[in-house]
Amino acid sequence: MHTSPADLPQSLLTLYPALRSLPADQLADLCPANAVRSVPAGAQLFSERQDCLGFPLLLAGTIKVVKSTANGREMVLYRVEPGGSCIISSSCLLGHTPYTARGIAETQLSLLVLPTTLFGRLVGGNAMFRDFVFHLFAERIAELMQLVEEVAFHRLDQRLARLLLAKGDAIRSTHQALAEELGSVREIVSRLLKGFAVQGLVKLGREQIVVTDRVGLQELAASPH
């Protein structure tokens, strides 16, 4: 998890090749000895309506970005992995607006945060870095459009079946975590999972779900509305 100061420039260039276009002195400015932050799992990196303080470059771990509603429901919008980008951070920096979602360390993190002024200078003066930011914008927007389509047009049992299939045959997760990914509530997800178990599609344990009939789940996921 730890990245030493000596290894930091090469780690950055491996994960974020857009930074290869930086002159050596600018790359060195990104990598002072105290640049890398270590964040424990479960920590909140940013919250809604908070001003954006910089652009995260993730070296290790996973960040989940969550949107909350007034009635307390939550939905996972997307995850950021090493080499990826947080479009909430990008849009806030480019638009000079506060965060519109929360960022949470899903696992222990190792990351570097580009200050606001440096991010603006790179976007304005480095075509390769600018292309990187907007390319990831396009990818994330496509993912979010797919999420909107699923929420608006697909039944929750189909979406739950797809989610389980994507996670494998032995899934370590709480019903609450699955509900957050689906934008639903724990009680409804638990009821659906119990129905899946009665049908022989899954077996339920403590914070564990075992898929026992993958073909049956696939048929449910693909069934007409």
Steps between C-alpha positions, in 0.01 A plus 500: 500500500781744586678677215848625587606851388761344269240281330227765480586659161515163325178382670323815386621465141398134488147567624455843337697498172354843413754641748789375282470820300599711802851643514718335763489803732118511495480128569736546792273776636216243509702257707641662815594265782170553685275494192338158545206474737397175666126483577336222704206299369167661582634856517307773321713684246245767410136581567212672321515882495866495603743705292735292285860517620673314220508222242575150638750273328436156648802273544335212690157409634144581391282808552122475473301810411155505657194722450255546789132601482294704742328187635833338592535262206838468331628379164855418394558705184840356408832385639847642443791258474876564458563685176141624486339838550218640714272703271326659798837650595574595139164670448528689828848624414406600146170658599617651832209333680472292821485121501164349406569154649710329768830319451578213737811283530363154427841351583820646640625762254829640384452818298647828390283811475573761233428848645231703325746745347723225360200312356386819324849561362525143365156507339570838345855437382548126450302346215577141602376553855193688375417214262537254790254696716238534228540141379420376849212750512353333193545149645338592832208677335433188291503291820262741674264499202491120519424526872214743432360264237511205737334692785230642273417202280598173672331320786693486825509118505665503155753759609577303818549182294743685269689640795542158661613347170761773459641438848567128454375183664603570862414858597611665824259786550228628728146551376544871581805526272311335213207736558732800474636375169145462367364826642246305707448420869624203699153362578406466133832346402477253790151399390616444143800296616276281714284446192811405299592252775153342495536456122837329551694774325718592800587393853511770767745519789631767734632774270537236229297398195585189300361473148368144458318533167688737272291405195180577689633840605602573141150414380349730762739782408407468133125448548259746328376794707 
